[in-house]
Amino acid sequence: MTLVSIGLPTYNGGGHLEKTVLSVLAQDHRNLELIISDNASTDDTEEVCRDLAASDSRIVYRRQPENIGPIGNFTTALALAKGEFFRWVGDDDTLEPHCISRSLAEFAADERLVLVTAQTAYTAGGVTETGAYEGTALNSDDPAERFAEMLRLLTESYVLMDPLYGVHRTEVARAVPRPVLVREDEIAAARHALAGPWAHVPEVLSHRTWAGANPVKMSGKLSLPAWRGYFATLIQVRVLLAILDEAGLTPDQRRRARTAVLKLYLARQRRLAARGGRKIARLARLPH
């Protein structure tokens, strides 16, 4: 049976990560390892994780001697993986019992695949919602078509798809750089789209708590200067264009992919302008 690695990066998750761990251990695909990467937590995370690891030999617990940032903690979990396939899981997420087996069935049916995504149920502010992705472009053999589709999704709704929480071929995931950048997860998703075809399972296989953060706040969490958050879209666009220059695309593919980057930029600018307009309108209604 194929070994699958699950990476669980955590920081001060002692109060809630047990339910996540139990949902991973309850998978009907039994041959798995759960790698918990503890980012030098200051609560009872270490005690909780060591107790859980003592109860199941499939759990690998690693504690960072010092905090290495959220991205470093995510990549550490991946670096420790021994399985042919890999999936990240947040420390307050839960997986359906057939999450891994259902994803592996897609890989077995199509050897081209580098990633299998699925629907996710997101809970924010006590409200749970999910989105149904019905496209086929991410399964295309054309990297520019996959890239453009991924960027299109990034401008729509977060509930449609979260590729970084899909099931990856481990060797492909390791080949994707994860620099410390605001929106680096979106850049990584675009790189995955260039790497090869995906499949999507139109069924809720995981549950996540959604707590969005604006780019300026995210820059603080990543220990980056605030200006990196203010210019997050511009930086993202420059990185995406550089990626395309290195991707080995044909001239036509490169043209189409660059057009997709421009559409992303314009969509983000329109959204920013709309927010600014609403803020000005609210200020205008205040009593003088």
C-alpha positions, 0 to 999 in steps of 0.5 A: 500500500502506498505511503502517504505523508501528512504534514501538520505545521503548528504554533500554539495549537495545543488547545485544538490540534487533537481533533485534527490529528484524530481525523488524520489517524482515522483515514481509511487509507492506513499506510500514512505518516503524520509529521507534526512540525511544532514551531517552538510553541509556547503553550502546551503543544509539545505535551499534547503532541508527545502524548499523541505520538506515544499513542500511534507509531505513525506520528512523527513529532519534531519541535523547532528549537526556535520559531522559523516562521510559518513558511519555514515550518510548512516546508520543514514538514514537507522535507521530513516526508517519506511518502510518495504523496504528501498533503498539508493539514492546518492545525484546526482542520479536519479530514473526511475519513476517505480524503486520502483514499479518494485522492489516491484513486485519481492518481491511479486513474491518471499517471499525468497528475501532479496534484489532486484537489477537492472541495473544502468546507470553510467556516468563518464567523460561524458560517460554513460555505463551500464552492463547487469547481466544475472546470477542466482547464487544470487537467489540460496538457497545456501549462499556459491553460492551467496557469491562466485557470489558476490565476482566474480562480485566485481572483474569484472566491477562496471557497472554490479551491485551495490547491496547497491543501490538496494531495501532491506528488511529494517530489513535485511539491519539493521542487516548488520554491517557497520564498518568504513573500506575502501571497507566496501561497498563490505564487506556489499554486501558480507554479504547481499549475505549470508543473503538470495536470491536476484532478479535482474531486467534486466532494467535500473532503476537508473542513477548514476555519477561515481567518483571512488577513490583509496583506499588510497584516500578513507582512507582519506575520512573516516579519517583513516590512509593511511596505511589502504588504502595501505592494503585495500585488505588484510584487506578486505580478513581478514574480509571476512574470519571472516564473514564466520566463523560466518555464520553458513555454512556447511563445504562444503559451508565454503570451497567453500566460502573461495575459493572465497575469495582467488580468489578475493585476487589473482585477486586484486593482479594481477590487482595491479601488472599489474598497477605497470608494466604499471607505470614502463613501462611509467617511462622507456620511459621518457627521461633521 
